[in-house]
């Protein structure tokens, strides 16, 4: 049985930060880190990093390939996952006309990963959870709306 990991899409750990323009990872040091360059402001905001919109279930083998890479590199790896909500981060899987297909019809792949992407994915996941668990959306009061949106 394969191990399932809850992985951060954008990973920033304070112990890896050399300064605001450099990120030191286990794989080396990147000046003006690709992660910082791609994401932009807010990349080190703990509210964004730990948001459900920035989390994905992945197999252990895929998580090892993801590492601390920037999204532009990770987006080529996500489609290899067997989990639909992970694959849809970077491609629209063709799964037919099923209840699952209809449930994720409003979701689309992301070309880039930034603050807006995290907010959008969090909202989609919350809406999906409400639909699956038959919770009227009005009852949860759109509690995912975050500051600065």
Phi, psi and omega in degrees: 000130182283143177282136178254134183243140170268108190251145173279136177288312173253127184242120173226120176243134184306324182293344179267348184279122178272311167201183187299338181255355183232140177234122179258123180240177177296338183266002179133186181247136178244116174290138185045061185327137177301326178297312179296316182298317183288316187280316182088202183300141178097358183300335181255014179284115183298334178293324178284316183301320183264006177295146177300333178293342181257011181246145178217140173280128178221156174289152182304318181297322179288320179301322179296325178287329182290314180049219179256026183292157175289162183303323181302331177272323180294327185296341176279343184265324183307321180298345179280349180288151176273356182266121184305314183291343174272315180300322185290350176300323185231000174202153177267108180289145177265100183243006176093194182256073180247173176299324179294314179301316179293327181293331182252011183303325182280348179276148177221158178293157179256134176277330179221164180237114181213188182305314181295323178297316180297315179298316182297314181294322177299318179295316178300316181294322177295316178297319178297317179299318179296320179293314182295318183266009176055046176257119178303133184302324179299332182289334180262358167063027179050045183294354181276351180299123186254160178305139173079014181272000000 
